[in-house]
Amino acid sequence: MYVIDDVCYAGTPEKEIRVIEAKPLVGGMLLLTFLSGEKRLFDTTTLTGPAFLPLREEAALRTARVQHGFVSWLDGAIDVAPEYIYEHSIPYDEAADLLLAG
């Protein structure tokens, strides 16, 4: 049990995951900065389903914006939860090492 702002919650507190910056890169990649200061690399080409098809175009990918801690594109027509992006991304330092090794 834990308390936040005088409200009692069951379980254990979860780390708040919020994106504070999203920088589109080439090839469908995003460089993300999270509230914790951590930088991670996310591959948007792994997003499946018709809703994400516009992101195959570089112009659409470059419309990435951060709104209320999550990433959206095309004026909010497409968005992805920060928890999903975090879970399916890799630490930027690790990504940089992979790129340099390749």
Secondary structure as the mmCIF struct_conf table of DSSP 4:
data_model
#
loop_
_struct_conf.conf_type_id
_struct_conf.id
_struct_conf.beg_label_comp_id
_struct_conf.beg_label_asym_id
_struct_conf.beg_label_seq_id
_struct_conf.end_label_comp_id
_struct_conf.end_label_asym_id
_struct_conf.end_label_seq_id
STRN STRN1 TYR A 2 ILE A 4
TURN_TY1_P TURN_TY1_P1 ASP A 5 ASP A 6
STRN STRN2 VAL A 7 TYR A 9
BEND BEND1 ALA A 10 GLY A 11
HELX_LH_PP_P HELX_LH_PP_P1 PRO A 13 GLU A 16
STRN STRN3 VAL A 19 PRO A 24
HELX_RH_3T_P HELX_RH_3T_P1 VAL A 26 GLY A 28
STRN STRN4 MET A 29 PHE A 34
TURN_TY1_P TURN_TY1_P2 LEU A 35 SER A 36
BEND BEND2 GLY A 37 GLY A 37
STRN STRN5 LYS A 39 ASP A 43
HELX_RH_3T_P HELX_RH_3T_P2 THR A 44 THR A 46
BEND BEND3 GLY A 49 GLY A 49
HELX_RH_3T_P HELX_RH_3T_P3 PRO A 50 ARG A 56
BEND BEND4 GLU A 57 GLU A 57
HELX_RH_AL_P HELX_RH_AL_P1 GLU A 58 LEU A 61
TURN_TY1_P TURN_TY1_P3 ARG A 62 THR A 63
STRN STRN6 ARG A 65 GLN A 67
TURN_TY1_P TURN_TY1_P4 HIS A 68 GLY A 69
STRN STRN7 PHE A 70 TRP A 73
TURN_TY1_P TURN_TY1_P5 LEU A 74 ALA A 77
STRN STRN8 ILE A 78 VAL A 80
HELX_RH_AL_P HELX_RH_AL_P2 PRO A 82 GLU A 87
TURN_TY1_P TURN_TY1_P6 HIS A 88 HIS A 88
STRN STRN9 ILE A 90 PRO A 91
HELX_RH_AL_P HELX_RH_AL_P3 TYR A 92 ALA A 101
#
